[in-house]
Amino acid sequence: MAVIVQKFGGTSVGSAERILRVAQRVDRTAAAGNMVAVVVSAMGDSTDELISLAHRISSRPPEREMAMLLATGEQVSIALLTMALAKLGREAVSFTGPQAGVLTDGNPLNARIRAFTAERVKAALAAGKVAVVAGFQGADAAGEINTLGRGGSDTTAVALAAALGADVCEIYTDVDGVFTVDPRIVPEARKLAEITYDEMLELASLGAKVLHPRAVECGKEHGVAIHVRSSFHDGPGTIVKEAVKMERGTVISGIACDEDQVKIAVVGVPDRPGIAAGIFTAIGNAGINVDLIVQSIHRNGENDILFTVSRDNLEKALAVLEPVVKEVGAKDLQYRHDVAKISVVGAGMIHGTGVAAGMFAALAAAGINIEIISTSEIKISCLIAADRLHDAARAIHAHFKLGEAVDCP
Amino acid sequence: MAVIVQKFGGTSVGSAERILRVAQRVDRTAAAGNMVAVVVSAMGDSTDELISLAHRISSRPPEREMAMLLATGEQVSIALLTMALAKLGREAVSFTGPQAGVLTDGNPLNARIRAFTAERVKAALAAGKVAVVAGFQGADAAGEINTLGRGGSDTTAVALAAALGADVCEIYTDVDGVFTVDPRIVPEARKLAEITYDEMLELASLGAKVLHPRAVECGKEHGVAIHVRSSFHDGPGTIVKEAVKMERGTVISGIACDEDQVKIAVVGVPDRPGIAAGIFTAIGNAGINVDLIVQSIHRNGENDILFTVSRDNLEKALAVLEPVVKEVGAKDLQYRHDVAKISVVGAGMIHGTGVAAGMFAALAAAGINIEIISTSEIKISCLIAADRLHDAARAIHAHFKLGEAVDCP
């Protein structure tokens, strides 16, 4: 008898009819002899509706009260899904995050999970019931309700699977799994049967939105196999786990496209030690993640410092940078929206060679200029012109023959 | 410094704008130097919307999950009201029923309050904050969420006032207070400055819908002064308390009109001991409250047993009665909708005399026939034709001069 955690997002439970469909899938899994715990998000747009209700009251609602408000969304979902299971004759019981034993760190709207005892969930499973747990929420040691922020429900599911020692954590989504590249951009994209946590982390961080990086990190930490699969059919998706088949024949797993980038340039920076540190300390203190960075050296003793941030951080970054730019005596602060980042990811790169050369050659053959390059052990990223992103993806995908099924059987 | 509990119902918090108005009133009370705890219901129709959502999933949802679902309604209200108070610069903190320490008996949808520690509420008040508590809900000893059923938020407010040793529990409503009779029926109706718990219980049970009997009972038990007042203006309402001014000069406090009655007649019942017991045991076992009862004796050794139930219990009562009627050999089971109950209530009746005679005389002078009479120490009820109810109310109100202000200053 396997222990299976299944996670369904807001779209999957967006209406009474969809909740009934989710219940049927859960019921089938339980009927096949498995112990099943389910994690659900708030219904469809309900979280957005609650946020807009709060903003009709106050433009800056206290975070504690926002968490109190938002936590109701998942509580509605767990009650309704449990009702739907009862209607199918399947014994089930719902738990809020606090009831399930999700202990959080006290950060109201962006909490981390400190511990997950899952005692009541274990008792329900042992009694032959399906446990339905609210994603995205927990309570701190003082009993205060916290929400987990972005990717919270994925993380709840993976953490629950770790707490239960589950055989697999299934993340149901509106795509079939993890692809070598976004199929909307490259029709030849191929679904991967398996991928490592590290590769998935690079792909997730780089803009492949099927699974939140926090959940992948949690899965890696606790060795939870994560099965990303479609909520529309029963076919297999992609399994994220520690080691994939040794001889899979590919160096690269996938290509990530990221259009959510803005390039910021601090122009004409005097060439003195500590100036780059000053700039990036200011940015870091404002809670802004910097992605690609290059520093170009001019002959006249001045540098340009270029880096990218996500679009929703642009305004904050500019506000933070303006005084710093004056202070260090830089000549100008510029930014551009018309850039995009393309990355190739693969654990095989650690041992394989020639990936960077192949990528640059493919881009060059397509006439695409590279503005910034950044590498890690398992990925290479290039900043290019936004209007060439799709061409770049197709060129690289074809160059590395990613569309051909080379996984071992 | 007074400790004041204020309760606002679903209509008062039915929109963002209304929540902001409630916050202003709470803020004024706190600004006047009082410690304020607020109890709120779910917004407007939100409870009905949750119920209809549940019924789109299942016609018979499990009670536990229904309580899990419905409890979200008040949680939304407390978060939003606390945000509104914060916007006004008033420090406030929200608590769900379980967080506030409402310990319930484990009945999911119709729970009674076993204990109310209110420790976190007390700490918030001591810290100079307004405490905003979810009405209608609590948790049992196992941490299961329960809702309190009808009148639950009123009861939460009065129980909280008892736990805090509050000076007064203010129940905000859409009427100005408790009147001698429904002002829509008798324009001369006068607002009462004070009324005893027992009188209010009779009036509340009899159909004056300003305050739920459970809340009055709780107030009586713990000696909590309850101020029923308007949410539209600052004028005083009616204070419900143990003893009102001794020499108030009135025997009768008010008249209650109840159109929610159906008369059921079990006709031609053999005159044997135990038959009435059989009938009312069956009704009682079905959870149906019987109101007025008369048994009329015929000469031929048969009786008619007449009684009233509320309209929404009619179908269930008939289903329960049909086998019993056959079993005891009664001749027929009949019912009539065109009846109404009018009652006069007054603690002064215990010592005063002539109330029954005056009521019957007033009805006779108006040409109104009495079908059933029932009395308690502080009330007299008559079942009459529904289309004469308003005439009866006006006649009795005039007869006892209830429109004249005779309260001591």
Interface residues (C-beta under 8 A of the other chain):
Chain A: A16 I19 L20 L50 L53 A54 R56 I57 S58 P61 P62 R64 E65 M66 M68 L69 A71 T72 Q75 V76 I78 A79 L80 T82 M83 A84 A86 K87 V93 S94 T96 Q99 G143 I145
Chain B: A16 I19 L20 L50 L53 A54 R56 I57 S58 P61 P62 R64 E65 M66 M68 L69 A71 T72 Q75 V76 I78 A79 L80 T82 M83 A84 A86 K87 V93 S94 T96 Q99 G143 I145
